């Protein structure tokens, strides 16, 4: 699946989503469930604020010395027996991975959930090279079958209800229709089990990378992550450079924060720490481990005003509480990452020219800031991008003229009072001309404004 | 005590009755509100849309109009938050104005903050009537941290009933220019908010920010719901 980016059509996308009753019902229910579970999971954590501070500090330390930590990771992982590759952009990452697989004659690939692999559009590239790529995370499995992309970074099929999944499985797998999640999961497990056992290679992402030990850390729930990374003889992991932690000893803080923020679990079913390939005497593990570190613009982001977004640990809590995301879903954002963290990352990674409507896709209500476990200043970052949009000339010319006038009126009481009177006089005209959307939802200005009512 | 009243551009232009109610409340509790004649807007529309220069022009003018030591009171959480949290950033390279902005941030009170912490209005036995529910505006709640004050005031009213609204602090979809840029989403959010309000069975919904209340009132109109939408200043002043 290699969809074109449609972020420029955010408004049109969202209008379509608003008309999709099934999507809206699924989103609302899922977002509410995750919101409640998150709150319940954190309720007994007495030191939550201190924990968030600590996690935030660690992430900031990483970003302040990113090159050093990446170099340290490369050295440690290499020492542990992994082969580490650096990819400057998406094309380089895709090609690196294709070559690693092709050189070893790998044709059947099983894949664990990885948003970075979505970012570089890995699957279609490998499929074009004649490889079979099977997504093994249940949600990813569903949307791969449907030919869709994830609409949430940790719950990729959040936009679908179980009846839709039941129908999809019946149509595509020839199984009897069921909308019982347990039955559907069993069907997927059976189909996937065979894929695991016959796969030539497994591809995974990583939640964290420990610079001191060269370890990859994966938090998963379905067991598929462990299968992907240990059953096939070859394991290729793709991750972006900012996933570093200075040390494996920093992990516990994130283990307490990430699952609670993401799914409301106190811990995920599996926590895998992978340090190098299988060694003599190891019971499991891939014989060969390749790690692809993706930059794709992050070094540049890290040097600029939007660095804060790189603190993100991809829990998805910001989208679950975002009024816009929970109303229109993830596909409306038109690229890999949706919601508050996604609108920021998309704008930075793909450029303002391809994504500028996204920076307005927020009421800046601050609900995201309230839940972010690592204190990413999401609202400040959105406001910064809005300033950039204006600076780089992507704002609507009408808005620009209006704001120029606003600046003058706000600095001049005479002009302001005049504007107030004019607005009152011209309101019917404004309402009848294009101002319908806004003016139609506002009352007419008062006959006598406050300034003329008070002594 | 002399206090400077910042009406806000929305109240001044569209909802003067909320401003007049604010004046009545302040006077009742011994404050002497003065309305600086040259006041305009805090600059938030420009600031939130990315127009830094225009926001700074508005902020400079505000600091000029509201110079001095007297407390500033405003019937808006989001305008108070703008002054308190964003003015210092706007003047980060201008030490003189930065100091002035920080002082203004310390002097400014959202109305319910002033009524509870300074005027102790919740101990005055104000009268209430009917059933009232409350929308907790985003910037008031999360940026300014005003969560309890409006509830303290509303539940202190004698004779009325206060019913909390589920997800009271969920955004109503106003968002300033958001309302104009993405009207379909804005209306969908307002509808969700209106449904929460209707579910409480209240006959009146109140809040501390006219922008949100305007958006909620519009949703009520669209849905044909006969629930009164009134600024908290009006409800409290009616009980004097």
Contacts between the chains, C-beta under 8 A, distances in Angstrom:
chain1	res1	chain2	res2	distance
A	11	B	181	8.0
A	11	B	182	6.1
A	11	B	184	7.4
A	14	B	182	6.9
A	14	B	184	6.5
A	14	B	185	5.6
A	15	B	184	5.1
A	18	B	184	5.7
A	18	B	185	7.1
A	18	B	188	5.6
A	323	B	170	6.3
A	323	B	171	4.3
A	323	B	173	6.7
A	323	B	189	5.3
A	324	B	182	7.8
A	324	B	185	5.8
A	324	B	189	7.8
A	327	B	185	5.9
A	327	B	188	5.3
A	327	B	189	6.3
A	327	B	192	7.6
A	328	B	185	6.3
A	359	B	50	7.7
A	360	B	177	7.7
A	360	B	178	7.0
A	360	B	181	4.9
A	360	B	182	6.8
A	361	B	182	6.8
A	361	B	185	8.0
A	362	B	175	7.4
A	362	B	178	7.2
A	363	B	138	7.1
A	363	B	171	4.9
A	363	B	173	6.4
A	363	B	174	7.0
A	363	B	175	3.1
A	363	B	178	4.8
A	363	B	186	7.9
A	363	B	189	7.5
A	364	B	48	6.1
A	364	B	138	7.7
A	364	B	175	6.5
A	364	B	176	8.0
A	364	B	178	7.8
A	365	B	138	3.8
A	365	B	142	7.3
A	365	B	171	3.8
A	365	B	175	7.0
A	366	B	138	5.7
A	366	B	139	7.2
A	366	B	142	4.0
A	366	B	143	6.1
A	367	B	138	7.4
A	367	B	142	7.2
A	367	B	169	7.8
A	367	B	170	7.4
A	367	B	171	6.9
A	369	B	142	7.0
A	370	B	142	5.8
A	383	B	47	7.5
A	383	B	48	6.9
A	383	B	50	7.1
A	385	B	50	7.9
A	386	B	48	7.3
A	386	B	49	6.2
A	386	B	50	3.1
A	387	B	50	4.4
A	387	B	51	7.9
A	387	B	52	5.5
A	388	B	50	7.5
A	389	B	50	5.6
A	390	B	49	7.6
A	390	B	50	4.2
A	390	B	51	5.9
A	390	B	52	7.8
A	395	B	49	7.8
A	395	B	50	7.0
A	399	B	49	6.9
A	399	B	177	7.8
A	403	B	45	7.8
A	403	B	46	5.5
A	403	B	49	6.5
A	403	B	51	4.4
A	403	B	54	5.2
A	404	B	54	7.1
A	406	B	41	7.7
A	406	B	45	6.3
A	406	B	46	5.7
A	406	B	51	7.7
A	406	B	54	5.7
A	406	B	58	7.7
A	407	B	46	6.4
A	407	B	51	7.1
A	407	B	53	6.5
A	407	B	54	3.1
A	407	B	57	4.6
A	407	B	58	7.0
A	408	B	57	7.6
A	409	B	40	6.7
A	409	B	41	7.9
A	410	B	40	4.7
A	410	B	41	4.8
A	410	B	43	6.1
A	410	B	46	7.5
A	410	B	54	7.0
A	410	B	57	6.0
A	410	B	58	3.5
A	410	B	61	6.0
A	411	B	40	7.4
A	411	B	57	4.4
A	411	B	58	6.6
A	411	B	60	6.9
A	411	B	61	4.6
A	412	B	40	7.6
A	412	B	61	7.8
A	413	B	37	6.9
A	413	B	38	3.8
A	413	B	39	7.3
A	413	B	40	6.1
A	416	B	9	7.8
A	416	B	40	4.3
A	416	B	41	7.4
A	420	B	12	7.4
A	420	B	13	5.3
A	423	B	13	6.8
A	437	B	180	6.2
A	437	B	183	4.4
A	438	B	179	6.4
A	438	B	180	4.4
A	438	B	183	7.4
A	441	B	179	6.9
A	441	B	183	7.6
A	441	B	187	7.8
A	441	B	214	7.8
A	441	B	215	7.1
A	441	B	218	4.2
A	442	B	14	6.9
A	442	B	214	6.0
A	442	B	218	7.4
A	443	B	14	5.8
A	443	B	214	6.9
A	443	B	217	7.6
A	445	B	13	5.1
A	445	B	14	5.8
A	446	B	13	6.8
A	446	B	14	6.1
A	446	B	15	7.1
A	446	B	16	4.9
A	446	B	17	7.9
A	448	B	16	6.6
A	449	B	12	5.2
A	449	B	13	5.4
A	449	B	16	5.8
A	450	B	7	4.7
A	450	B	11	6.0
A	450	B	12	4.3
A	450	B	13	7.9
A	450	B	16	3.9
A	450	B	19	3.9
A	450	B	20	7.1
A	450	B	35	7.6
A	451	B	7	7.2
A	451	B	12	5.7
A	451	B	35	7.1
A	451	B	37	6.9
A	451	B	39	7.8
A	453	B	16	5.4
A	453	B	19	7.5
A	453	B	20	6.2
A	454	B	5	8.0
A	454	B	19	7.4
A	454	B	20	7.6
A	454	B	23	6.6
A	454	B	35	4.6
